[in-house]
Amino acid sequence: MKRSIIGMALAIWLAGCSGESSGTFGDGDDGSGTYAVERDGEGVTARMETDDGTAVMRSGADVPVDLPQGFTVYPGATVSTNTVFAEAGSKGALVTMESDAAPEDMIAFYRRQAESAGVDITLDMTTDTMRMIGGKARDGSPFSFTATAEGEQTTGQLMAGEAF
């Protein structure tokens, strides 16, 4: 059940956004847990507890950016929202940012950071307005970066995790 704890936390966080603030859940494999969702201004914190441990997610425009080692916010970009998650042995972030850089420039920047962090890039996708790369680090931690052109602006979304 441990590998799916962040996925379940995300589902619970989404449920909390729709109005539920606490409850219990089953994972379909005889496991269960509790969750609580708190709103603080523009932010949301979700906490999930199971027999495998505790997972915490914080999301909002004012949540401090806490990226895994080797990753940074694109130079000159403005962070519009940030979600950080942590559980025993791993952490990660999902950062949405705006920049006047071209999607190709942002992709190249994050490709270099990912490869330096030991990520094996296994996905490289291009459409008319969007570029996306993704893969996993040697420890199995996920990585993806998506850059979408919107007129003169590019919206970038970085998702990176790390095990410790």
Secondary structure, DSSP 4 states (H G I P E B T S, - for coil): -GGGHHHHHHHHHHHHHTT--EEEEE-SSS-EEEEEEEEETTEEEEEEEETTEEEEEEEETTSPP-PPTT--PPTT-EEEEEEEEEETTEEEEEEEEEESS-HHHHHHHHHHHHHHTTEEEEEEEE-SSEEEEEEEETT--EEEEEEEEETTEEEEEEEEEEE-
